[in-house]
């Protein structure tokens, strides 16, 4: 049996797990997804928190809900990857072999890492804190109008080109 290991259960990892699960013969293939936690944040949803469209709880889901049945899901950090031995080693010493490795670890949001010169409004300890306080005060309903104006200007430019 051939083994696919996917590191990361964000958008890229779950899309690959679902596509491969549908297309590969389950008698010949096994799929394992490894991610350091089971909480998924719908990142575009953070933009809507200051306007009251979503709450923090509404933009979080369990990653395991997006992993198809029959795909192994391991919640763990990865200690190291040994590409010469086709091996993923977990912090508890568990070793997972693979024939194919997909690295879909994505970006890591680290608001706690503050840049030098960071102003007080932007120095929050969580993404939610920023959007619930500072982001909401700065955005204040102007974005919708500016977005519509930009969209209409773009439509006018593209319409002229096509005529």
N, C-alpha and C positions, 0 to 999 in steps of 0.2 A: 504494500500500500504506500502510495506517495503522500507526503505530508506538506501542507502549506501552513506557514506560520505568518500571521499578520501582527506587527507591532503597532498598536494604536487603534482605539475604537472610536475615533472621532468620525467626521464625515467620510474621509478617504478610506479608512479601515473598514467601516461598516458597509460602505458601498461595495468594496472589493469582496468582503465576506458574503454579502448577499448575491452578488453576480456569480462568484465562483460556486457557491452552494447550489445555485440553479443550473449551472452549466457543466459542472464536473460530476462524473459518475461516482456516487457515494460508496460503491463497492471498491473503487480503486483509489479514492482520495479521502484524506481527512484534513479538516481545517481547524486551526487553533488561533484565536485572537487573544492577545495579551495587552492589557492596559493597566496603568497605575491606579486608576480609580474607576468607580462605576457611575459617577455623576457626569452628565452631559449638560453643558450650558449652551442654550440657543443664543449664540453671541449677538446676532442682529437684534434680538429681543431687548438687549440692554439699552438700545437707542429709544425704546418706547416706554421705559420705566418712568422717566421724568414727566411724561405727559399723561401718566395714569392708565395707559392702554394695557400694561402688564405689571404684575408684581414679580418680585424675585422668585417666588415659588412657581410661577407659571412658566418660567423660562428654563427650569431644570427638569431633567428626566433621568431615569436609570438607563445607562448605556446597554445593559443586558436586554432591554426591550427591543433594541434594534438588531440584535444578533439572532439569526435564524436558528430554529431548533435543529439539533444535529451538528452545530458548530460549537466546539469547546470554547468557553470564555474563561480566562484566568485573570483575576484582579491581582496584579502584582507589579512592582517595578522590575526593571531588567538590570541585572548586575553587569552583564556584558554579552556581547555577541562574538562568537568565534567563527568567522566565515570560512576558515580553512577546514574546520571540522563540522560545518553546518549545524551549529549548536547555539542555543540561547540559554544562558545561565541566569537563574533567578536568585535574589538575595538569600533565600533559604537553602540554596545549594541544589535545588531541583534543576535538572538539565532537560531541555526540550530539543529534540533533533528536528531537522526539516530538510526537505528537498528543494523547496522554494521559500524564500523569505521576502515579505513585502514590508517595507518600513514606511509606515503612514503615521508617524508620531506628531506631525503638525507643528503648530507654533505653541509656545507656552506663554500664557499671559502672566506677567509677574509685576503687578502694580506695587508690591511692597519694595521693589528695587527702585529707589528714587534716583533720578538724575541730579547731578550737581546744579544748583540754582533753581530747583523746583519751587514754584510759588505755593503758598499755603493751600489754595483752593484745589490744586492738582495733586497734593500729597495725601492721598487716602490709603488706607490699608486694605481696601477691597474695591473691586470694580463696581459692585452695587453701591457702595458709599459714594463714589464719585458721581454716578448717574443719578442717585437719589437727591444729592445736595447740589454740588457744583454744576454738574451737567444740566440739571433742570433749570437752574437760575440763569445760566448763560444762553440756553437754547430758546426758552420762553416763547414758543409759538411762531417765531419768525421763519423757521426753516421751511414750513409748508409753502408759504408764499414764494420764497426764493426758489424752491424746487419747482413750483409750477411755472414761474417765469422762465427758468432755464429750460424746462421741458418744451414750452411753447416756442422759445427762440430756436431750439434745436429742430423742432418740427418745421418751422418756417425755413430754416437753412436747408434742410434735407429735401423739403418739398420743391424748393426752387431748383435744386440740382437735378431732380428727377424729371422736371418738365422740359 
